[in-house]
Amino acid sequence: MTSLADLPIRDDLRGQTPYGAPQQQVRYALNVNENTHPIPEDVARHIVEAIARAVLTVNRYPDREFTVLREHLAAYLGHGLQPASVWAANGSNEIIQQLLQAFGGPGRRVLGFPPTYSMHSIIAAGTGTEWVAAERDADYRISPETAVAAIEREDPDLVFLCSPNNPTGTPLPLETIEAVYGASRGIVMVDEAYAEFAPAGQPSALTLLAGRERLVVSRTMSKAFAFAGARVGYLAADPAVVDALRLVRLPYHLSALTQAAAVAALEHAPTMLAMVDEIAAQRDRMVAELGARGYTVWPSHANFVLFGGLADAHAVFEALLAREVLIRDTGIPGHLRVTAGTAEETTAFLAALAEVDPR
Ligand SMILES: *Cc1c(COP(=O)(O)O)cnc(C)c1O
């Protein structure tokens, strides 16, 4: 049998491991922060009709500039953004890949602040960009001073921030983003995959875009919009950044079917987002209950909760899995991360946890 090591693979990919969140059929899948609410029936029907219309012209290449989708995304984001400042791809993972293809690559470095979204470093590796890890402050926070010190020390070509941060749920103050931008010469990307789950009034990095041509805010339809399977991510940035991405994207990278589905979903944004408040309520319920049981619970602005104080996190993970509850071991010692879903899922998770880790 041929193994990967026998192949003439790039030297920098030898020994690396692929992204590997388990995909298992379990009753309660609370491990990858999906929106566990299905798409409402009437919205689903509208999306299917839009896809059906698009199928009639799939003999032609799709609109390479996905103009209608960008108009809808700009309107959804607000903040006075124009379609020229918006770009989309097959998930925000592809957005991040295009950014690294255009602004990173061999000989260039991207600075990040682990523990953070594991795909940031994996996509960096895939594009030949060196990943440089900087320290956070206590409680997973990043103060302006800490961030600026890391940038002055490392002089990175890109800085990746994540707000709220995955897997900790920690929000990032705008002052830190402003300080990072001021201290760096490169692209500053703020991954706001979970922005819709933040408490009302929490300002987005979108408010900082004007006059900052190296700042990029990445968003996704995977989480709040319950669209993970459709693969639609997007960014807002200066139109010149979008021009740069046109140099590296594959022509026609967003299929006509994806474009049609995303536009139809965005036409129902208020309905699609109606579950967000419910999910945030389940998150807060888990924070309260886990705290009452004596766990260390990290404040979360996202649709998941990181909790610690587990003597053997992996044993608890396995015991929950045996009870059809799949959550996530993100590698933080003594900690596990659980996605907030429906009330029934929260109840099932909390009951199973009480069985496997009585307190
Ligand atoms: C889930 C997640 C994404 C989403 O990636 P897609 O490719 O859009 O599905 C992006 N960033 C972070 C931090 C995430 O947790």
The ligand as a Gaussian input file, in Angstrom:
#p B3LYP/6-31G(d) Opt

LIG

0 1
 C      -17.051000      27.806000      11.745000
 C      -16.032000      28.872000      11.506000
 C      -15.858000      29.402000      10.232000
 C      -16.732000      28.940000       9.113000
 O      -16.063000      28.483000       8.026000
 P      -16.902000      28.256000       6.688000
 O      -15.835000      27.849000       5.738000
 O      -17.539000      29.551000       6.335000
 O      -17.908000      27.190000       6.963000
 C      -14.945000      30.427000      10.056000
 N      -14.242000      30.896000      11.079000
 C      -14.397000      30.422000      12.325000
 C      -13.629000      31.014000      13.440000
 C      -15.282000      29.373000      12.561000
 O      -15.399000      28.878000      13.794000

